[in-house]
Amino acid sequence: MLLLASASPARRRLLEQAAIPHRVRVSGVDEGAIDHPDPLQLVQQLARAKAEAVRGLLDPVADGEIQALLGCDSLLVFEGEVFGKPADGAEAIARHCLLPAVAAGAAPQGERLATVTTRVLFAPLTPGEIEAYVATSEPMQCAGGFALEGIGGLTVERIEGCFSNVIGLSLPLLRRWLAPLA
């Protein structure tokens, strides 16, 4: 049994769709309190903090079936600047005007730590298309302000790298990590 230290509904759906038995425990980590100038180091620190917070909550009896603990985080990076979830619609609109190409990374954490980087290239959008997308409120729920598996997928022209990583979790990496436990 995998314990996912994440509040992300997208990560839960990925695990369900991949038929990976799991439970969820939200870490409660204040992501804003963690900072690092290097985006790859930052996403690793966030994933590690989430895993460590949940590890501290484990009960040896109640959680005895847990074989692996997975802390994750995703960041969107454009020209070296990190973007998390937009604070409001205006920020989401500004991002979509700014970001013609971005890289997204997720860092699963267990006994190992890895960062998977995926490049996402967006279609040019009109101001009206951006405003209509932001009006759905979908962008406010996701790192970088777009959901590949939702309406935001219509804005993507190309993905270079791991598709599931853009949603929030690299399933190929997770499969390699979980294989020894099978």
C-alpha positions as CSV (number, residue, x, y, z in Angstrom):
1,M,0.0,0.0,0.0
2,L,1.3,3.4,-1.0
3,L,0.6,6.5,1.2
4,L,0.4,9.7,-0.8
5,A,1.4,12.8,1.1
6,S,-0.5,15.2,-1.1
7,A,-3.8,17.0,-1.3
8,S,-3.8,16.9,-5.1
9,P,-6.9,15.4,-6.6
10,A,-5.0,15.0,-9.9
11,R,-2.4,12.8,-8.2
12,R,-5.1,10.7,-6.6
13,R,-6.8,10.2,-10.0
14,L,-3.5,9.2,-11.6
15,L,-2.9,6.5,-8.9
16,E,-6.5,5.3,-9.2
17,Q,-6.3,5.1,-13.0
18,A,-3.0,3.2,-12.7
19,A,-4.7,0.8,-10.2
20,I,-2.1,1.5,-7.6
21,P,-3.5,0.8,-4.1
22,H,-3.0,3.9,-2.0
23,R,-4.3,6.0,0.8
24,V,-4.0,9.8,1.2
25,R,-2.8,11.8,4.1
26,V,-2.4,15.6,3.6
27,S,0.8,17.0,5.0
28,G,-0.3,20.5,6.0
29,V,3.1,21.9,5.0
30,D,3.1,25.6,4.4
31,E,4.6,25.7,0.9
32,G,5.2,29.4,1.1
33,A,7.6,29.0,4.0
34,I,10.0,27.0,1.9
35,D,12.2,28.8,-0.5
36,H,15.2,28.1,-2.7
37,P,16.7,30.0,-5.6
38,D,17.1,26.8,-7.7
39,P,13.7,25.6,-8.9
40,L,14.8,21.9,-8.9
41,Q,16.1,22.2,-5.4
42,L,12.9,24.0,-4.3
43,V,10.6,21.3,-5.7
44,Q,12.7,18.6,-4.0
45,Q,12.6,20.5,-0.7
46,L,8.8,20.8,-0.9
47,A,8.3,17.1,-1.7
48,R,10.7,16.1,1.1
49,A,8.9,18.4,3.6
50,K,5.5,16.9,2.7
51,A,6.8,13.3,3.1
52,E,8.6,14.1,6.4
53,A,5.5,15.8,7.8
54,V,3.3,12.7,7.0
55,R,6.0,10.3,8.2
56,G,5.8,12.0,11.6
57,L,2.1,11.2,11.7
58,L,2.3,7.5,11.0
59,D,1.0,5.1,13.5
60,P,2.9,1.7,13.5
61,V,-0.4,-0.2,14.1
62,A,-2.9,1.7,12.1
63,D,-0.5,2.3,9.2
64,G,1.2,-1.1,9.3
65,E,0.2,-1.9,5.7
66,I,2.0,1.1,4.3
67,Q,4.9,0.0,2.2
68,A,5.9,3.3,0.6
69,L,5.4,6.9,1.4
70,L,5.2,9.4,-1.5
71,G,5.6,13.2,-1.1
72,C,5.2,15.2,-4.3
73,D,5.2,18.7,-5.5
74,S,4.9,20.4,-8.9
75,L,6.2,23.7,-10.0
76,L,6.0,25.6,-13.2
77,V,9.2,27.3,-14.3
78,F,9.5,29.9,-17.0
79,E,12.8,31.7,-17.7
80,G,14.1,30.7,-14.3
81,E,11.0,32.1,-12.4
82,V,8.9,29.7,-10.3
83,F,5.1,29.8,-10.5
84,G,2.8,28.0,-8.1
85,K,-1.0,28.2,-8.1
86,P,-2.2,31.7,-9.1
87,A,-3.6,33.7,-6.3
88,D,-6.5,35.0,-8.3
89,G,-7.9,35.4,-11.8
90,A,-5.9,38.5,-12.6
91,E,-2.7,36.6,-11.8
92,A,-3.8,33.6,-13.9
93,I,-4.6,35.9,-16.9
94,A,-1.1,37.6,-16.5
95,R,0.6,34.2,-16.5
96,H,-1.2,33.0,-19.6
97,C,-0.2,36.2,-21.4
98,L,3.4,35.6,-20.3
99,L,4.0,31.9,-20.7
100,P,4.4,30.6,-24.3
101,A,6.6,27.8,-23.1
102,V,7.2,26.3,-19.7
103,A,8.8,23.4,-17.9
104,A,6.9,21.6,-15.1
105,G,8.6,19.3,-12.6
106,A,7.4,16.8,-10.0
107,A,9.5,15.4,-7.3
108,P,8.4,12.2,-5.7
109,Q,9.9,11.4,-2.3
110,G,10.4,8.2,-0.6
111,E,13.7,6.7,0.4
112,R,14.9,8.2,-2.9
113,L,14.5,11.7,-4.3
114,A,14.2,12.5,-8.0
115,T,13.0,15.4,-10.2
116,V,11.4,14.8,-13.5
117,T,11.3,17.8,-15.8
118,T,8.8,18.0,-18.7
119,R,8.6,20.8,-21.2
120,V,5.1,22.1,-22.2
121,L,4.6,24.3,-25.2
122,F,1.4,26.3,-25.3
123,A,-0.6,27.5,-28.3
124,P,-0.9,31.2,-28.7
125,L,-4.2,32.3,-27.1
126,T,-6.2,35.4,-27.7
127,P,-7.1,37.6,-24.6
128,G,-10.7,36.4,-24.9
129,E,-9.6,32.7,-24.8
130,I,-7.4,33.4,-21.7
131,E,-10.2,35.2,-19.9
132,A,-12.7,32.4,-20.7
133,Y,-10.3,29.8,-19.4
134,V,-9.6,31.7,-16.2
135,A,-13.4,32.3,-15.7
136,T,-13.7,28.5,-15.3
137,S,-11.6,28.8,-12.1
138,E,-9.7,25.7,-13.2
139,P,-6.4,27.6,-13.4
140,M,-6.5,28.5,-9.7
141,Q,-6.3,24.9,-8.6
142,C,-3.0,24.0,-10.4
143,A,0.7,24.8,-10.3
144,G,1.3,27.3,-13.1
145,G,-2.4,28.0,-13.7
146,F,-3.4,25.3,-16.1
147,A,-4.7,21.7,-15.9
148,L,-3.5,19.4,-18.7
149,E,-6.2,16.9,-17.9
150,G,-9.0,19.5,-18.0
151,I,-9.9,22.5,-20.2
152,G,-6.3,23.7,-20.0
153,G,-5.3,20.7,-22.2
154,L,-6.8,22.6,-25.1
155,T,-4.1,25.2,-24.7
156,V,-1.2,22.8,-25.1
157,E,0.5,22.3,-28.5
158,R,3.2,19.9,-27.4
159,I,4.7,18.0,-24.5
160,E,8.3,17.0,-24.4
161,G,8.8,14.4,-21.7
162,C,6.5,12.6,-19.3
163,F,2.8,13.3,-19.8
164,S,1.7,12.2,-16.3
165,N,4.4,14.4,-14.8
166,V,2.6,17.5,-16.1
167,I,-0.5,16.3,-14.3
168,G,1.5,15.9,-11.1
169,L,3.2,12.6,-10.8
170,S,5.6,10.7,-13.1
171,L,4.1,7.3,-13.3
172,P,7.1,5.7,-15.1
173,L,9.3,6.9,-12.2
174,L,6.8,5.6,-9.6
175,R,6.6,2.2,-11.4
176,R,10.4,1.8,-11.2
177,W,10.4,2.7,-7.5
178,L,7.5,0.4,-6.6
179,A,8.7,-2.6,-8.7
180,P,10.9,-4.0,-5.9
181,L,7.9,-3.9,-3.5
182,A,5.7,-6.0,-5.8
